Amino acid sequence: MWYFLNVIFNILNKKVYNYFPYPYFVSVVHLLVGVGYCLVSWSLGLPKRAVTLEPFFSASASQFVLGHQIPLSLWLSLALLL
């Protein structure tokens, strides 16, 4: 679903730029709308905090795929997210 929505978003952006060729302005509007949406929804308590393993997988990939040394303190802090 994320990939599909991202493709649609990119197509719509290209159409917008055909009629309104100011990418910085469009980006700022996207940012302000996104921040406003998040602030309103968070203040209303609409989204619940989702548990995600993304930081754990990023650290794992860095250590085991890229060979970066991840300190034990970081692994312990990631354990709190689980």
mmCIF file of the N, C-alpha and C atoms, coordinates in Angstrom:
data_MODEL
# 
_entry.id   MODEL 
# 
loop_
_atom_site.group_PDB 
_atom_site.id 
_atom_site.type_symbol 
_atom_site.label_atom_id 
_atom_site.label_alt_id 
_atom_site.label_comp_id 
_atom_site.label_asym_id 
_atom_site.label_entity_id 
_atom_site.label_seq_id 
_atom_site.pdbx_PDB_ins_code 
_atom_site.Cartn_x 
_atom_site.Cartn_y 
_atom_site.Cartn_z 
_atom_site.occupancy 
_atom_site.B_iso_or_equiv 
_atom_site.pdbx_formal_charge 
_atom_site.auth_seq_id 
_atom_site.auth_comp_id 
_atom_site.auth_asym_id 
_atom_site.auth_atom_id 
_atom_site.pdbx_PDB_model_num 
ATOM 1   N N  . MET A 1 1  ? 0.823  -1.181 0.000   1.00 0.00 ? 1  MET A N  1 
ATOM 2   C CA . MET A 1 1  ? 0.000  0.000  0.000   1.00 0.00 ? 1  MET A CA 1 
ATOM 3   C C  . MET A 1 1  ? 0.872  1.251  0.000   1.00 0.00 ? 1  MET A C  1 
ATOM 4   N N  . TRP A 1 2  ? 1.977  1.217  0.777   1.00 0.00 ? 2  TRP A N  1 
ATOM 5   C CA . TRP A 1 2  ? 2.858  2.387  0.820   1.00 0.00 ? 2  TRP A CA 1 
ATOM 6   C C  . TRP A 1 2  ? 3.433  2.681  -0.558  1.00 0.00 ? 2  TRP A C  1 
ATOM 7   N N  . TYR A 1 3  ? 3.879  1.658  -1.261  1.00 0.00 ? 3  TYR A N  1 
ATOM 8   C CA . TYR A 1 3  ? 4.450  1.870  -2.592  1.00 0.00 ? 3  TYR A CA 1 
ATOM 9   C C  . TYR A 1 3  ? 3.397  2.432  -3.556  1.00 0.00 ? 3  TYR A C  1 
ATOM 10  N N  . PHE A 1 4  ? 2.205  1.898  -3.508  1.00 0.00 ? 4  PHE A N  1 
ATOM 11  C CA . PHE A 1 4  ? 1.131  2.380  -4.369  1.00 0.00 ? 4  PHE A CA 1 
ATOM 12  C C  . PHE A 1 4  ? 0.833  3.854  -4.098  1.00 0.00 ? 4  PHE A C  1 
ATOM 13  N N  . LEU A 1 5  ? 0.680  4.206  -2.825  1.00 0.00 ? 5  LEU A N  1 
ATOM 14  C CA . LEU A 1 5  ? 0.391  5.595  -2.481  1.00 0.00 ? 5  LEU A CA 1 
ATOM 15  C C  . LEU A 1 5  ? 1.554  6.515  -2.836  1.00 0.00 ? 5  LEU A C  1 
ATOM 16  N N  . ASN A 1 6  ? 2.762  6.027  -2.717  1.00 0.00 ? 6  ASN A N  1 
ATOM 17  C CA . ASN A 1 6  ? 3.929  6.829  -3.070  1.00 0.00 ? 6  ASN A CA 1 
ATOM 18  C C  . ASN A 1 6  ? 3.962  7.111  -4.574  1.00 0.00 ? 6  ASN A C  1 
ATOM 19  N N  . VAL A 1 7  ? 3.621  6.120  -5.380  1.00 0.00 ? 7  VAL A N  1 
ATOM 20  C CA . VAL A 1 7  ? 3.569  6.321  -6.831  1.00 0.00 ? 7  VAL A CA 1 
ATOM 21  C C  . VAL A 1 7  ? 2.497  7.350  -7.176  1.00 0.00 ? 7  VAL A C  1 
ATOM 22  N N  . ILE A 1 8  ? 1.327  7.227  -6.565  1.00 0.00 ? 8  ILE A N  1 
ATOM 23  C CA . ILE A 1 8  ? 0.246  8.185  -6.810  1.00 0.00 ? 8  ILE A CA 1 
ATOM 24  C C  . ILE A 1 8  ? 0.685  9.590  -6.393  1.00 0.00 ? 8  ILE A C  1 
ATOM 25  N N  . PHE A 1 9  ? 1.328  9.704  -5.250  1.00 0.00 ? 9  PHE A N  1 
ATOM 26  C CA . PHE A 1 9  ? 1.809  10.998 -4.760  1.00 0.00 ? 9  PHE A CA 1 
ATOM 27  C C  . PHE A 1 9  ? 2.797  11.619 -5.755  1.00 0.00 ? 9  PHE A C  1 
ATOM 28  N N  . ASN A 1 10 ? 3.712  10.824 -6.263  1.00 0.00 ? 10 ASN A N  1 
ATOM 29  C CA . ASN A 1 10 ? 4.690  11.339 -7.226  1.00 0.00 ? 10 ASN A CA 1 
ATOM 30  C C  . ASN A 1 10 ? 4.038  11.775 -8.534  1.00 0.00 ? 10 ASN A C  1 
ATOM 31  N N  . ILE A 1 11 ? 3.067  11.017 -9.000  1.00 0.00 ? 11 ILE A N  1 
ATOM 32  C CA . ILE A 1 11 ? 2.363  11.392 -10.232 1.00 0.00 ? 11 ILE A CA 1 
ATOM 33  C C  . ILE A 1 11 ? 1.607  12.704 -10.030 1.00 0.00 ? 11 ILE A C  1 
ATOM 34  N N  . LEU A 1 12 ? 0.928  12.821 -8.900  1.00 0.00 ? 12 LEU A N  1 
ATOM 35  C CA . LEU A 1 12 ? 0.199  14.058 -8.624  1.00 0.00 ? 12 LEU A CA 1 
ATOM 36  C C  . LEU A 1 12 ? 1.142  15.250 -8.489  1.00 0.00 ? 12 LEU A C  1 
ATOM 37  N N  . ASN A 1 13 ? 2.304  15.034 -7.871  1.00 0.00 ? 13 ASN A N  1 
ATOM 38  C CA . ASN A 1 13 ? 3.286  16.118 -7.760  1.00 0.00 ? 13 ASN A CA 1 
ATOM 39  C C  . ASN A 1 13 ? 3.741  16.581 -9.137  1.00 0.00 ? 13 ASN A C  1 
ATOM 40  N N  . LYS A 1 14 ? 3.991  15.659 -10.029 1.00 0.00 ? 14 LYS A N  1 
ATOM 41  C CA . LYS A 1 14 ? 4.424  16.039 -11.383 1.00 0.00 ? 14 LYS A CA 1 
ATOM 42  C C  . LYS A 1 14 ? 3.336  16.833 -12.101 1.00 0.00 ? 14 LYS A C  1 
ATOM 43  N N  . LYS A 1 15 ? 2.078  16.457 -11.900 1.00 0.00 ? 15 LYS A N  1 
ATOM 44  C CA . LYS A 1 15 ? 0.982  17.213 -12.498 1.00 0.00 ? 15 LYS A CA 1 
ATOM 45  C C  . LYS A 1 15 ? 0.889  18.616 -11.895 1.00 0.00 ? 15 LYS A C  1 
ATOM 46  N N  . VAL A 1 16 ? 1.082  18.718 -10.583 1.00 0.00 ? 16 VAL A N  1 
ATOM 47  C CA . VAL A 1 16 ? 1.053  20.024 -9.919  1.00 0.00 ? 16 VAL A CA 1 
ATOM 48  C C  . VAL A 1 16 ? 2.168  20.910 -10.469 1.00 0.00 ? 16 VAL A C  1 
ATOM 49  N N  . TYR A 1 17 ? 3.359  20.351 -10.639 1.00 0.00 ? 17 TYR A N  1 
ATOM 50  C CA . TYR A 1 17 ? 4.502  21.145 -11.122 1.00 0.00 ? 17 TYR A CA 1 
ATOM 51  C C  . TYR A 1 17 ? 4.319  21.600 -12.571 1.00 0.00 ? 17 TYR A C  1 
ATOM 52  N N  . ASN A 1 18 ? 3.490  20.909 -13.344 1.00 0.00 ? 18 ASN A N  1 
ATOM 53  C CA . ASN A 1 18 ? 3.200  21.361 -14.710 1.00 0.00 ? 18 ASN A CA 1 
ATOM 54  C C  . ASN A 1 18 ? 2.420  22.675 -14.704 1.00 0.00 ? 18 ASN A C  1 
ATOM 55  N N  . TYR A 1 19 ? 1.608  22.872 -13.693 1.00 0.00 ? 19 TYR A N  1 
ATOM 56  C CA . TYR A 1 19 ? 0.786  24.080 -13.611 1.00 0.00 ? 19 TYR A CA 1 
ATOM 57  C C  . TYR A 1 19 ? 1.334  25.109 -12.635 1.00 0.00 ? 19 TYR A C  1 
ATOM 58  N N  . PHE A 1 20 ? 2.121  24.668 -11.672 1.00 0.00 ? 20 PHE A N  1 
ATOM 59  C CA . PHE A 1 20 ? 2.639  25.545 -10.623 1.00 0.00 ? 20 PHE A CA 1 
ATOM 60  C C  . PHE A 1 20 ? 4.098  25.178 -10.374 1.00 0.00 ? 20 PHE A C  1 
ATOM 61  N N  . PRO A 1 21 ? 5.033  25.726 -11.135 1.00 0.00 ? 21 PRO A N  1 
ATOM 62  C CA . PRO A 1 21 ? 6.437  25.268 -11.104 1.00 0.00 ? 21 PRO A CA 1 
ATOM 63  C C  . PRO A 1 21 ? 7.267  25.872 -9.969  1.00 0.00 ? 21 PRO A C  1 
ATOM 64  N N  . TYR A 1 22 ? 6.807  25.708 -8.734  1.00 0.00 ? 22 TYR A N  1 
ATOM 65  C CA . TYR A 1 22 ? 7.538  26.205 -7.569  1.00 0.00 ? 22 TYR A CA 1 
ATOM 66  C C  . TYR A 1 22 ? 7.704  25.067 -6.561  1.00 0.00 ? 22 TYR A C  1 
ATOM 67  N N  . PRO A 1 23 ? 8.685  24.190 -6.782  1.00 0.00 ? 23 PRO A N  1 
ATOM 68  C CA . PRO A 1 23 ? 8.801  22.987 -5.949  1.00 0.00 ? 23 PRO A CA 1 
ATOM 69  C C  . PRO A 1 23 ? 9.050  23.276 -4.469  1.00 0.00 ? 23 PRO A C  1 
ATOM 70  N N  . TYR A 1 24 ? 9.803  24.332 -4.152  1.00 0.00 ? 24 TYR A N  1 
ATOM 71  C CA . TYR A 1 24 ? 10.058 24.625 -2.741  1.00 0.00 ? 24 TYR A CA 1 
ATOM 72  C C  . TYR A 1 24 ? 8.767  25.021 -2.037  1.00 0.00 ? 24 TYR A C  1 
ATOM 73  N N  . PHE A 1 25 ? 7.957  25.823 -2.690  1.00 0.00 ? 25 PHE A N  1 
ATOM 74  C CA . PHE A 1 25 ? 6.689  26.236 -2.102  1.00 0.00 ? 25 PHE A CA 1 
ATOM 75  C C  . PHE A 1 25 ? 5.776  25.029 -1.895  1.00 0.00 ? 25 PHE A C  1 
ATOM 76  N N  . VAL A 1 26 ? 5.696  24.161 -2.904  1.00 0.00 ? 26 VAL A N  1 
ATOM 77  C CA . VAL A 1 26 ? 4.855  22.961 -2.794  1.00 0.00 ? 26 VAL A CA 1 
ATOM 78  C C  . VAL A 1 26 ? 5.362  22.068 -1.659  1.00 0.00 ? 26 VAL A C  1 
ATOM 79  N N  . SER A 1 27 ? 6.673  21.936 -1.512  1.00 0.00 ? 27 SER A N  1 
ATOM 80  C CA . SER A 1 27 ? 7.244  21.118 -0.435  1.00 0.00 ? 27 SER A CA 1 
ATOM 81  C C  . SER A 1 27 ? 6.925  21.697 0.935   1.00 0.00 ? 27 SER A C  1 
ATOM 82  N N  . VAL A 1 28 ? 6.993  23.010 1.059   1.00 0.00 ? 28 VAL A N  1 
ATOM 83  C CA . VAL A 1 28 ? 6.670  23.654 2.334   1.00 0.00 ? 28 VAL A CA 1 
ATOM 84  C C  . VAL A 1 28 ? 5.190  23.457 2.663   1.00 0.00 ? 28 VAL A C  1 
ATOM 85  N N  . VAL A 1 29 ? 4.329  23.563 1.664   1.00 0.00 ? 29 VAL A N  1 
ATOM 86  C CA . VAL A 1 29 ? 2.903  23.328 1.899   1.00 0.00 ? 29 VAL A CA 1 
ATOM 87  C C  . VAL A 1 29 ? 2.673  21.884 2.333   1.00 0.00 ? 29 VAL A C  1 
ATOM 88  N N  . HIS A 1 30 ? 3.327  20.919 1.667   1.00 0.00 ? 30 HIS A N  1 
ATOM 89  C CA . HIS A 1 30 ? 3.211  19.506 2.082   1.00 0.00 ? 30 HIS A CA 1 
ATOM 90  C C  . HIS A 1 30 ? 3.646  19.336 3.534   1.00 0.00 ? 30 HIS A C  1 
ATOM 91  N N  . LEU A 1 31 ? 4.759  19.955 3.887   1.00 0.00 ? 31 LEU A N  1 
ATOM 92  C CA . LEU A 1 31 ? 5.276  19.841 5.248   1.00 0.00 ? 31 LEU A CA 1 
ATOM 93  C C  . LEU A 1 31 ? 4.306  20.445 6.256   1.00 0.00 ? 31 LEU A C  1 
ATOM 94  N N  . LEU A 1 32 ? 3.806  21.633 5.983   1.00 0.00 ? 32 LEU A N  1 
ATOM 95  C CA . LEU A 1 32 ? 2.894  22.295 6.917   1.00 0.00 ? 32 LEU A CA 1 
ATOM 96  C C  . LEU A 1 32 ? 1.575  21.526 7.067   1.00 0.00 ? 32 LEU A C  1 
ATOM 97  N N  . VAL A 1 33 ? 1.055  21.004 5.982   1.00 0.00 ? 33 VAL A N  1 
ATOM 98  C CA . VAL A 1 33 ? -0.174 20.212 6.065   1.00 0.00 ? 33 VAL A CA 1 
ATOM 99  C C  . VAL A 1 33 ? 0.074  18.937 6.875   1.00 0.00 ? 33 VAL A C  1 
ATOM 100 N N  . GLY A 1 34 ? 1.210  18.280 6.637   1.00 0.00 ? 34 GLY A N  1 
ATOM 101 C CA . GLY A 1 34 ? 1.535  17.066 7.386   1.00 0.00 ? 34 GLY A CA 1 
ATOM 102 C C  . GLY A 1 34 ? 1.717  17.330 8.873   1.00 0.00 ? 34 GLY A C  1 
ATOM 103 N N  . VAL A 1 35 ? 2.426  18.394 9.202   1.00 0.00 ? 35 VAL A N  1 
ATOM 104 C CA . VAL A 1 35 ? 2.640  18.740 10.616  1.00 0.00 ? 35 VAL A CA 1 
ATOM 105 C C  . VAL A 1 35 ? 1.317  19.101 11.272  1.00 0.00 ? 35 VAL A C  1 
ATOM 106 N N  . GLY A 1 36 ? 0.504  19.899 10.573  1.00 0.00 ? 36 GLY A N  1 
ATOM 107 C CA . GLY A 1 36 ? -0.804 20.256 11.122  1.00 0.00 ? 36 GLY A CA 1 
ATOM 108 C C  . GLY A 1 36 ? -1.676 19.042 11.365  1.00 0.00 ? 36 GLY A C  1 
ATOM 109 N N  . TYR A 1 37 ? -1.695 18.125 10.394  1.00 0.00 ? 37 TYR A N  1 
ATOM 110 C CA . TYR A 1 37 ? -2.471 16.898 10.531  1.00 0.00 ? 37 TYR A CA 1 
ATOM 111 C C  . TYR A 1 37 ? -2.002 16.086 11.741  1.00 0.00 ? 37 TYR A C  1 
ATOM 112 N N  . CYS A 1 38 ? -0.687 15.951 11.885  1.00 0.00 ? 38 CYS A N  1 
ATOM 113 C CA . CYS A 1 38 ? -0.145 15.180 13.014  1.00 0.00 ? 38 CYS A CA 1 
ATOM 114 C C  . CYS A 1 38 ? -0.480 15.838 14.351  1.00 0.00 ? 38 CYS A C  1 
ATOM 115 N N  . LEU A 1 39 ? -0.321 17.155 14.437  1.00 0.00 ? 39 LEU A N  1 
ATOM 116 C CA . LEU A 1 39 ? -0.599 17.845 15.699  1.00 0.00 ? 39 LEU A CA 1 
ATOM 117 C C  . LEU A 1 39 ? -2.064 17.720 16.100  1.00 0.00 ? 39 LEU A C  1 
ATOM 118 N N  . VAL A 1 40 ? -2.964 17.871 15.138  1.00 0.00 ? 40 VAL A N  1 
ATOM 119 C CA . VAL A 1 40 ? -4.388 17.746 15.445  1.00 0.00 ? 40 VAL A CA 1 
ATOM 120 C C  . VAL A 1 40 ? -4.725 16.314 15.850  1.00 0.00 ? 40 VAL A C  1 
ATOM 121 N N  . SER A 1 41 ? -4.250 15.341 15.088  1.00 0.00 ? 41 SER A N  1 
ATOM 122 C CA . SER A 1 41 ? -4.593 13.953 15.413  1.00 0.00 ? 41 SER A CA 1 
ATOM 123 C C  . SER A 1 41 ? -3.972 13.510 16.733  1.00 0.00 ? 41 SER A C  1 
ATOM 124 N N  . TRP A 1 42 ? -2.743 13.944 17.020  1.00 0.00 ? 42 TRP A N  1 
ATOM 125 C CA . TRP A 1 42 ? -2.122 13.588 18.299  1.00 0.00 ? 42 TRP A CA 1 
ATOM 126 C C  . TRP A 1 42 ? -2.843 14.250 19.462  1.00 0.00 ? 42 TRP A C  1 
ATOM 127 N N  . SER A 1 43 ? -3.257 15.504 19.281  1.00 0.00 ? 43 SER A N  1 
ATOM 128 C CA . SER A 1 43 ? -3.951 16.191 20.374  1.00 0.00 ? 43 SER A CA 1 
ATOM 129 C C  . SER A 1 43 ? -5.310 15.550 20.648  1.00 0.00 ? 43 SER A C  1 
ATOM 130 N N  . LEU A 1 44 ? -5.937 14.979 19.642  1.00 0.00 ? 44 LEU A N  1 
ATOM 131 C CA . LEU A 1 44 ? -7.208 14.283 19.828  1.00 0.00 ? 44 LEU A CA 1 
ATOM 132 C C  . LEU A 1 44 ? -7.023 12.837 20.281  1.00 0.00 ? 44 LEU A C  1 
ATOM 133 N N  . GLY A 1 45 ? -5.795 12.364 20.289  1.00 0.00 ? 45 GLY A N  1 
ATOM 134 C CA . GLY A 1 45 ? -5.516 10.994 20.712  1.00 0.00 ? 45 GLY A CA 1 
ATOM 135 C C  . GLY A 1 45 ? -5.959 9.958  19.696  1.00 0.00 ? 45 GLY A C  1 
ATOM 136 N N  . LEU A 1 46 ? -6.031 10.351 18.421  1.00 0.00 ? 46 LEU A N  1 
ATOM 137 C CA . LEU A 1 46 ? -6.507 9.413  17.403  1.00 0.00 ? 46 LEU A CA 1 
ATOM 138 C C  . LEU A 1 46 ? -5.539 8.274  17.124  1.00 0.00 ? 46 LEU A C  1 
ATOM 139 N N  . PRO A 1 47 ? -4.274 8.537  16.837  1.00 0.00 ? 47 PRO A N  1 
ATOM 140 C CA . PRO A 1 47 ? -3.404 7.377  16.587  1.00 0.00 ? 47 PRO A CA 1 
ATOM 141 C C  . PRO A 1 47 ? -2.869 6.827  17.908  1.00 0.00 ? 47 PRO A C  1 
ATOM 142 N N  . LYS A 1 48 ? -2.865 5.548  18.001  1.00 0.00 ? 48 LYS A N  1 
ATOM 143 C CA . LYS A 1 48 ? -2.238 4.895  19.152  1.00 0.00 ? 48 LYS A CA 1 
ATOM 144 C C  . LYS A 1 48 ? -0.788 4.619  18.800  1.00 0.00 ? 48 LYS A C  1 
ATOM 145 N N  . ARG A 1 49 ? 0.063  4.642  19.793  1.00 0.00 ? 49 ARG A N  1 
ATOM 146 C CA . ARG A 1 49 ? 1.485  4.414  19.550  1.00 0.00 ? 49 ARG A CA 1 
ATOM 147 C C  . ARG A 1 49 ? 1.679  2.981  19.077  1.00 0.00 ? 49 ARG A C  1 
ATOM 148 N N  . ALA A 1 50 ? 2.238  2.847  17.898  1.00 0.00 ? 50 ALA A N  1 
ATOM 149 C CA . ALA A 1 50 ? 2.476  1.525  17.341  1.00 0.00 ? 50 ALA A CA 1 
ATOM 150 C C  . ALA A 1 50 ? 3.889  1.066  17.684  1.00 0.00 ? 50 ALA A C  1 
ATOM 151 N N  . VAL A 1 51 ? 3.986  -0.168 18.080  1.00 0.00 ? 51 VAL A N  1 
ATOM 152 C CA . VAL A 1 51 ? 5.292  -0.748 18.356  1.00 0.00 ? 51 VAL A CA 1 
ATOM 153 C C  . VAL A 1 51 ? 5.902  -1.151 17.017  1.00 0.00 ? 51 VAL A C  1 
ATOM 154 N N  . THR A 1 52 ? 7.103  -0.671 16.738  1.00 0.00 ? 52 THR A N  1 
ATOM 155 C CA . THR A 1 52 ? 7.751  -0.969 15.468  1.00 0.00 ? 52 THR A CA 1 
ATOM 156 C C  . THR A 1 52 ? 9.167  -1.446 15.747  1.00 0.00 ? 52 THR A C  1 
ATOM 157 N N  . LEU A 1 53 ? 9.650  -2.370 14.915  1.00 0.00 ? 53 LEU A N  1 
ATOM 158 C CA . LEU A 1 53 ? 10.989 -2.926 15.091  1.00 0.00 ? 53 LEU A CA 1 
ATOM 159 C C  . LEU A 1 53 ? 11.995 -2.287 14.145  1.00 0.00 ? 53 LEU A C  1 
ATOM 160 N N  . GLU A 1 54 ? 11.621 -1.177 13.492  1.00 0.00 ? 54 GLU A N  1 
ATOM 161 C CA . GLU A 1 54 ? 12.510 -0.561 12.520  1.00 0.00 ? 54 GLU A CA 1 
ATOM 162 C C  . GLU A 1 54 ? 13.874 -0.187 13.104  1.00 0.00 ? 54 GLU A C  1 
ATOM 163 N N  . PRO A 1 55 ? 13.962 0.438  14.289  1.00 0.00 ? 55 PRO A N  1 
ATOM 164 C CA . PRO A 1 55 ? 15.293 0.754  14.823  1.00 0.00 ? 55 PRO A CA 1 
ATOM 165 C C  . PRO A 1 55 ? 16.144 -0.489 15.062  1.00 0.00 ? 55 PRO A C  1 
ATOM 166 N N  . PHE A 1 56 ? 15.509 -1.567 15.519  1.00 0.00 ? 56 PHE A N  1 
ATOM 167 C CA . PHE A 1 56 ? 16.236 -2.813 15.761  1.00 0.00 ? 56 PHE A CA 1 
ATOM 168 C C  . PHE A 1 56 ? 16.793 -3.386 14.462  1.00 0.00 ? 56 PHE A C  1 
ATOM 169 N N  . PHE A 1 57 ? 15.978 -3.407 13.405  1.00 0.00 ? 57 PHE A N  1 
ATOM 170 C CA . PHE A 1 57 ? 16.439 -3.929 12.126  1.00 0.00 ? 57 PHE A CA 1 
ATOM 171 C C  . PHE A 1 57 ? 17.506 -3.036 11.499  1.00 0.00 ? 57 PHE A C  1 
ATOM 172 N N  . SER A 1 58 ? 17.396 -1.728 11.697  1.00 0.00 ? 58 SER A N  1 
ATOM 173 C CA . SER A 1 58 ? 18.423 -0.821 11.179  1.00 0.00 ? 58 SER A CA 1 
ATOM 174 C C  . SER A 1 58 ? 19.766 -1.070 11.859  1.00 0.00 ? 58 SER A C  1 
ATOM 175 N N  . ALA A 1 59 ? 19.733 -1.225 13.174  1.00 0.00 ? 59 ALA A N  1 
ATOM 176 C CA . ALA A 1 59 ? 20.970 -1.507 13.906  1.00 0.00 ? 59 ALA A CA 1 
ATOM 177 C C  . ALA A 1 59 ? 21.524 -2.869 13.521  1.00 0.00 ? 59 ALA A C  1 
ATOM 178 N N  . SER A 1 60 ? 20.639 -3.857 13.360  1.00 0.00 ? 60 SER A N  1 
ATOM 179 C CA . SER A 1 60 ? 21.090 -5.193 12.966  1.00 0.00 ? 60 SER A CA 1 
ATOM 180 C C  . SER A 1 60 ? 21.743 -5.174 11.590  1.00 0.00 ? 60 SER A C  1 
ATOM 181 N N  . ALA A 1 61 ? 21.113 -4.475 10.650  1.00 0.00 ? 61 ALA A N  1 
ATOM 182 C CA . ALA A 1 61 ? 21.681 -4.388 9.308   1.00 0.00 ? 61 ALA A CA 1 
ATOM 183 C C  . ALA A 1 61 ? 23.018 -3.663 9.328   1.00 0.00 ? 61 ALA A C  1 
ATOM 184 N N  . SER A 1 62 ? 23.116 -2.605 10.137  1.00 0.00 ? 62 SER A N  1 
ATOM 185 C CA . SER A 1 62 ? 24.379 -1.874 10.224  1.00 0.00 ? 62 SER A CA 1 
ATOM 186 C C  . SER A 1 62 ? 25.495 -2.764 10.752  1.00 0.00 ? 62 SER A C  1 
ATOM 187 N N  . GLN A 1 63 ? 25.176 -3.573 11.761  1.00 0.00 ? 63 GLN A N  1 
ATOM 188 C CA . GLN A 1 63 ? 26.213 -4.411 12.369  1.00 0.00 ? 63 GLN A CA 1 
ATOM 189 C C  . GLN A 1 63 ? 26.528 -5.636 11.512  1.00 0.00 ? 63 GLN A C  1 
ATOM 190 N N  . PHE A 1 64 ? 25.513 -6.354 11.095  1.00 0.00 ? 64 PHE A N  1 
ATOM 191 C CA . PHE A 1 64 ? 25.752 -7.649 10.470  1.00 0.00 ? 64 PHE A CA 1 
ATOM 192 C C  . PHE A 1 64 ? 25.930 -7.577 8.957   1.00 0.00 ? 64 PHE A C  1 
ATOM 193 N N  . VAL A 1 65 ? 25.390 -6.551 8.311   1.00 0.00 ? 65 VAL A N  1 
ATOM 194 C CA . VAL A 1 65 ? 25.538 -6.434 6.865   1.00 0.00 ? 65 VAL A CA 1 
ATOM 195 C C  . VAL A 1 65 ? 26.671 -5.480 6.510   1.00 0.00 ? 65 VAL A C  1 
ATOM 196 N N  . LEU A 1 66 ? 26.659 -4.312 7.152   1.00 0.00 ? 66 LEU A N  1 
ATOM 197 C CA . LEU A 1 66 ? 27.667 -3.298 6.830   1.00 0.00 ? 66 LEU A CA 1 
ATOM 198 C C  . LEU A 1 66 ? 28.948 -3.428 7.653   1.00 0.00 ? 66 LEU A C  1 
ATOM 199 N N  . GLY A 1 67 ? 28.881 -4.191 8.742   1.00 0.00 ? 67 GLY A N  1 
ATOM 200 C CA . GLY A 1 67 ? 30.068 -4.411 9.559   1.00 0.00 ? 67 GLY A CA 1 
ATOM 201 C C  . GLY A 1 67 ? 30.373 -3.303 10.565  1.00 0.00 ? 67 GLY A C  1 
ATOM 202 N N  . HIS A 1 68 ? 29.415 -2.394 10.803  1.00 0.00 ? 68 HIS A N  1 
ATOM 203 C CA . HIS A 1 68 ? 29.620 -1.347 11.806  1.00 0.00 ? 68 HIS A CA 1 
ATOM 204 C C  . HIS A 1 68 ? 29.470 -1.931 13.199  1.00 0.00 ? 68 HIS A C  1 
ATOM 205 N N  . GLN A 1 69 ? 30.295 -1.480 14.105  1.00 0.00 ? 69 GLN A N  1 
ATOM 206 C CA . GLN A 1 69 ? 30.213 -1.958 15.485  1.00 0.00 ? 69 GLN A CA 1 
ATOM 207 C C  . GLN A 1 69 ? 29.161 -1.141 16.237  1.00 0.00 ? 69 GLN A C  1 
ATOM 208 N N  . ILE A 1 70 ? 28.103 -1.804 16.694  1.00 0.00 ? 70 ILE A N  1 
ATOM 209 C CA . ILE A 1 70 ? 27.045 -1.156 17.463  1.00 0.00 ? 70 ILE A CA 1 
ATOM 210 C C  . ILE A 1 70 ? 27.353 -1.371 18.945  1.00 0.00 ? 70 ILE A C  1 
ATOM 211 N N  . PRO A 1 71 ? 27.422 -0.294 19.733  1.00 0.00 ? 71 PRO A N  1 
ATOM 212 C CA . PRO A 1 71 ? 27.741 -0.438 21.156  1.00 0.00 ? 71 PRO A CA 1 
ATOM 213 C C  . PRO A 1 71 ? 26.635 -1.175 21.922  1.00 0.00 ? 71 PRO A C  1 
ATOM 214 N N  . LEU A 1 72 ? 27.054 -1.843 22.990  1.00 0.00 ? 72 LEU A N  1 
ATOM 215 C CA . LEU A 1 72 ? 26.113 -2.584 23.827  1.00 0.00 ? 72 LEU A CA 1 
ATOM 216 C C  . LEU A 1 72 ? 25.034 -1.663 24.389  1.00 0.00 ? 72 LEU A C  1 
ATOM 217 N N  . SER A 1 73 ? 25.394 -0.424 24.714  1.00 0.00 ? 73 SER A N  1 
ATOM 218 C CA . SER A 1 73 ? 24.405 0.510  25.263  1.00 0.00 ? 73 SER A CA 1 
ATOM 219 C C  . SER A 1 73 ? 23.267 0.766  24.264  1.00 0.00 ? 73 SER A C  1 
ATOM 220 N N  . LEU A 1 74 ? 23.581 0.796  22.971  1.00 0.00 ? 74 LEU A N  1 
ATOM 221 C CA . LEU A 1 74 ? 22.540 0.986  21.968  1.00 0.00 ? 74 LEU A CA 1 
ATOM 222 C C  . LEU A 1 74 ? 21.644 -0.241 21.883  1.00 0.00 ? 74 LEU A C  1 
ATOM 223 N N  . TRP A 1 75 ? 22.236 -1.433 21.922  1.00 0.00 ? 75 TRP A N  1 
ATOM 224 C CA . TRP A 1 75 ? 21.427 -2.654 21.892  1.00 0.00 ? 75 TRP A CA 1 
ATOM 225 C C  . TRP A 1 75 ? 20.486 -2.706 23.098  1.00 0.00 ? 75 TRP A C  1 
ATOM 226 N N  . LEU A 1 76 ? 20.991 -2.292 24.261  1.00 0.00 ? 76 LEU A N  1 
ATOM 227 C CA . LEU A 1 76 ? 20.153 -2.301 25.472  1.00 0.00 ? 76 LEU A CA 1 
ATOM 228 C C  . LEU A 1 76 ? 19.031 -1.291 25.364  1.00 0.00 ? 76 LEU A C  1 
ATOM 229 N N  . SER A 1 77 ? 19.310 -0.132 24.773  1.00 0.00 ? 77 SER A N  1 
ATOM 230 C CA . SER A 1 77 ? 18.236 0.863  24.618  1.00 0.00 ? 77 SER A CA 1 
ATOM 231 C C  . SER A 1 77 ? 17.193 0.385  23.611  1.00 0.00 ? 77 SER A C  1 
ATOM 232 N N  . LEU A 1 78 ? 17.617 -0.366 22.596  1.00 0.00 ? 78 LEU A N  1 
ATOM 233 C CA . LEU A 1 78 ? 16.660 -0.921 21.638  1.00 0.00 ? 78 LEU A CA 1 
ATOM 234 C C  . LEU A 1 78 ? 15.806 -2.008 22.256  1.00 0.00 ? 78 LEU A C  1 
ATOM 235 N N  . ALA A 1 79 ? 16.347 -2.706 23.259  1.00 0.00 ? 79 ALA A N  1 
ATOM 236 C CA . ALA A 1 79 ? 15.580 -3.746 23.930  1.00 0.00 ? 79 ALA A CA 1 
ATOM 237 C C  . ALA A 1 79 ? 14.369 -3.145 24.644  1.00 0.00 ? 79 ALA A C  1 
ATOM 238 N N  . LEU A 1 80 ? 14.458 -1.879 25.030  1.00 0.00 ? 80 LEU A N  1 
ATOM 239 C CA . LEU A 1 80 ? 13.325 -1.229 25.695  1.00 0.00 ? 80 LEU A CA 1 
ATOM 240 C C  . LEU A 1 80 ? 12.160 -0.996 24.738  1.00 0.00 ? 80 LEU A C  1 
ATOM 241 N N  . LEU A 1 81 ? 12.433 -0.962 23.433  1.00 0.00 ? 81 LEU A N  1 
ATOM 242 C CA . LEU A 1 81 ? 11.379 -0.760 22.439  1.00 0.00 ? 81 LEU A CA 1 
ATOM 243 C C  . LEU A 1 81 ? 10.571 -2.020 22.182  1.00 0.00 ? 81 LEU A C  1 
ATOM 244 N N  . LEU A 1 82 ? 11.144 -3.167 22.519  1.00 0.00 ? 82 LEU A N  1 
ATOM 245 C CA . LEU A 1 82 ? 10.464 -4.430 22.211  1.00 0.00 ? 82 LEU A CA 1 
ATOM 246 C C  . LEU A 1 82 ? 9.337  -4.727 23.151  1.00 0.00 ? 82 LEU A C  1 
# 
